Amino acid sequence: MTVEATSREPTGIPKNPGRAELGLRATLLFPNREIVEQYYVPLIYTACRTCYSELEPDEIFRRAEGGEIEVAKMQRLISNVIESGHGSTIEHVVFTFGISGVSRTLSHQLVRHRAGVAFDQQSQRYVTFKKAATMLPQTIAEADPDVRERYEEQIEGAMSLYGDLVGAGIPGEDARFVFPNATRTNLVMTTNLRALIHMSGLRLCTMAQWEIRRLFQLIRHEIFSVSPFLGAFLAPKCVPLGYCDEMNNRDGHCPIRPHKDRVLEAWAEKAQAARAAGKELKVNQPAS
């Protein structure tokens, strides 16, 4: 079975994510494209269809995985269910990533995501570093040379002190206290698709810090490499919402979607114009 590609909605995400010089990487360890194409869409479809079918799940999956149901039909149902907010159906598929070369600043942000995601991280207690790698933010790299030099001296001093402490017999678990947030680290992250969509919605947003945004651009690229259909669901949260709800974007400096304040203002103006014309806007009333 081959999963069909879908058209990509504008998201403000560059086609070539990340900068090589940053040194951070995200690699999809599992599953590969063959597994995703053969099983993932049929599995999600089975979860969706079970809710509305008299058939037993194994029969639905047999038909879906065996090619008796068109891929486009399965994708349409999955898209409709996801867009309706029924996220439990996509918790049945998981993705495992190898993440390397990211700063401890990023990892502290990343591990705040807990529901539907698991992490294992390189230990600064059990690993004795001969030369720990660090991150140099672009703003500091392009800053006044004196400022950059002070930053680099601070980092180098901390790393040198770590080596001296370990050499003096201080346990690594105590010597690591001198490490700065710029210290790079490695992780393995496994997440179900629902959690990945949620994380991507927050971390692909232009309000997110540059490093973690780069990471999720790379993660999105990895998902697209095995399934353009599933990858298309990884987007800034404003894309499925249709508007931006970030307080810091009230000035509209990020143009991907209009801020909700502008949307409400436009609706109010439309309602006022309708009333002036002796009409009332019809609003769908919730079912009683």
ZAMARGU-4260 file (C-alpha; in steps of 0.2 Angstrom, whole numbers, plus 5000, padded with zeros to 4 digits):
<rodrens>
0) 5000/5000/5000 | 5006/5017/4996 | 5001/5032/5006 | 4997/5047/4994 | 5004/5064/4996
5) 4993/5078/5000 | 4995/5097/4996 | 5004/5107/5009 | 4996/5122/5017 | 5006/5137/5019
10) 5014/5137/5037 | 5028/5149/5037 | 5040/5134/5039 | 5055/5134/5028 | 5057/5120/5015
15) 5075/5117/5021 | 5074/5118/5040 | 5089/5121/5051 | 5106/5127/5049 | 5120/5114/5048
20) 5132/5125/5058 | 5120/5123/5073 | 5125/5105/5075 | 5108/5099/5081 | 5101/5084/5073
25) 5084/5074/5073 | 5084/5057/5066 | 5068/5046/5065 | 5074/5029/5072 | 5057/5020/5070
30) 5047/5017/5060 | 5054/5017/5043 | 5044/5022/5027 | 5039/5004/5023 | 5031/5002/5040
35) 5022/5018/5040 | 5015/5016/5022 | 5009/4998/5026 | 5002/4999/5043 | 5000/5017/5051
40) 4986/5024/5040 | 4976/5008/5041 | 4979/5007/5060 | 4973/5025/5062 | 4958/5021/5050
45) 4954/5006/5060 | 4953/5016/5076 | 4942/5029/5068 | 4931/5017/5059 | 4928/5006/5074
50) 4918/5020/5083 | 4906/5019/5068 | 4905/5002/5062 | 4897/4985/5067 | 4913/4976/5061
55) 4926/4970/5073 | 4942/4980/5073 | 4953/4965/5066 | 4941/4964/5051 | 4942/4983/5048
60) 4961/4982/5049 | 4962/4967/5038 | 4952/4976/5024 | 4962/4992/5026 | 4979/4984/5027
65) 4975/4972/5013 | 4971/4985/5001 | 4952/4983/5000 | 4949/5001/5006 | 4956/5015/4995
70) 4970/5025/5003 | 4961/5041/4998 | 4946/5036/5007 | 4955/5031/5023 | 4965/5048/5023
75) 4948/5058/5021 | 4941/5050/5036 | 4957/5052/5046 | 4958/5070/5041 | 4940/5073/5046
80) 4942/5065/5063 | 4958/5074/5067 | 4951/5091/5062 | 4935/5087/5073 | 4947/5086/5088
85) 4945/5067/5091 | 4963/5064/5095 | 4963/5047/5103 | 4962/5039/5086 | 4980/5045/5083
90) 4987/5040/5099 | 4989/5022/5092 | 5004/5026/5082 | 5021/5031/5088 | 5037/5038/5082
95) 5055/5037/5090 | 5068/5050/5087 | 5086/5051/5090 | 5090/5070/5095 | 5108/5075/5096
100) 5118/5091/5099 | 5105/5101/5107 | 5108/5112/5122 | 5102/5109/5139 | 5092/5125/5137
105) 5082/5116/5124 | 5081/5099/5133 | 5073/5108/5148 | 5060/5115/5137 | 5057/5098/5128
110) 5055/5087/5143 | 5041/5098/5150 | 5030/5089/5137 | 5024/5073/5147 | 5007/5066/5140
115) 5010/5054/5126 | 5029/5056/5126 | 5044/5047/5134 | 5062/5053/5135 | 5079/5046/5139
120) 5093/5058/5140 | 5112/5058/5141 | 5117/5058/5159 | 5129/5071/5165 | 5131/5060/5181
125) 5137/5043/5172 | 5146/5051/5158 | 5163/5059/5161 | 5166/5072/5148 | 5183/5075/5141
130) 5177/5089/5131 | 5159/5094/5132 | 5152/5102/5117 | 5142/5119/5119 | 5130/5129/5109
135) 5134/5147/5102 | 5118/5157/5099 | 5118/5167/5083 | 5115/5183/5092 | 5130/5181/5102
140) 5140/5175/5087 | 5136/5191/5078 | 5137/5203/5093 | 5151/5215/5097 | 5168/5205/5097
145) 5171/5209/5115 | 5154/5202/5120 | 5157/5186/5111 | 5174/5185/5118 | 5167/5186/5136
150) 5154/5173/5132 | 5167/5161/5125 | 5179/5164/5140 | 5165/5160/5152 | 5160/5144/5143
155) 5178/5139/5142 | 5182/5143/5160 | 5167/5132/5165 | 5173/5118/5155 | 5191/5120/5161
160) 5185/5120/5179 | 5175/5104/5176 | 5190/5095/5170 | 5200/5101/5185 | 5187/5096/5197
165) 5186/5078/5189 | 5205/5078/5189 | 5205/5082/5208 | 5194/5067/5212 | 5178/5076/5213
170) 5164/5065/5207 | 5157/5069/5190 | 5139/5070/5198 | 5146/5085/5208 | 5158/5092/5195
175) 5144/5094/5182 | 5136/5108/5193 | 5148/5120/5184 | 5140/5116/5166 | 5131/5130/5158
180) 5114/5129/5149 | 5124/5130/5133 | 5131/5112/5136 | 5125/5100/5122 | 5116/5084/5126
185) 5108/5069/5117 | 5090/5061/5119 | 5079/5048/5113 | 5061/5053/5111 | 5046/5042/5108
190) 5029/5051/5105 | 5012/5046/5099 | 5005/5056/5084 | 4993/5066/5095 | 5007/5072/5106
195) 5018/5076/5092 | 5005/5087/5083 | 5002/5096/5100 | 5021/5099/5103 | 5023/5104/5085
200) 5009/5117/5086 | 5018/5125/5100 | 5036/5123/5095 | 5034/5128/5076 | 5026/5144/5081
205) 5037/5159/5078 | 5035/5164/5096 | 5045/5148/5101 | 5064/5150/5104 | 5074/5148/5089
210) 5083/5132/5094 | 5068/5121/5098 | 5059/5128/5083 | 5073/5122/5072 | 5072/5105/5081
215) 5054/5103/5076 | 5057/5109/5059 | 5069/5094/5057 | 5056/5083/5066 | 5043/5088/5053
220) 5055/5085/5039 | 5058/5067/5046 | 5040/5063/5046 | 5037/5070/5029 | 5051/5058/5023
225) 5040/5043/5028 | 5023/5050/5026 | 5018/5067/5018 | 5000/5064/5023 | 5004/5063/5042
230) 5018/5076/5041 | 5006/5089/5035 | 4997/5089/5052 | 5013/5095/5060 | 5011/5114/5059
235) 5010/5130/5070 | 4994/5129/5080 | 4987/5144/5071 | 4986/5134/5055 | 4972/5122/5061
240) 4965/5136/5072 | 4964/5148/5058 | 4970/5162/5069 | 4984/5167/5081 | 4980/5167/5100
245) 4998/5172/5106 | 4997/5188/5116 | 5014/5193/5110 | 5008/5194/5092 | 4994/5206/5094
250) 5003/5218/5083 | 5002/5205/5069 | 5021/5205/5066 | 5019/5186/5062 | 5008/5186/5047
255) 5005/5167/5045 | 4987/5169/5052 | 4978/5184/5059 | 4977/5187/5077 | 4961/5183/5086
260) 4958/5201/5091 | 4958/5206/5072 | 4946/5191/5069 | 4934/5197/5082 | 4935/5215/5077
265) 4931/5210/5059 | 4916/5200/5065 | 4910/5214/5076 | 4911/5226/5061 | 4902/5214/5050
270) 4888/5212/5063 | 4887/5231/5065 | 4885/5233/5046 | 4872/5220/5045 | 4862/5228/5059
275) 4863/5245/5050 | 4856/5237/5035 | 4841/5230/5045 | 4848/5212/5045 | 4855/5200/5058
280) 4870/5189/5055 | 4864/5171/5057 | 4875/5161/5069 | 4874/5142/5071 | 4866/5138/5087
285) 4872/5123/5097 | 4860/5108/5098 | 4849/5108/5113
</rodrens>
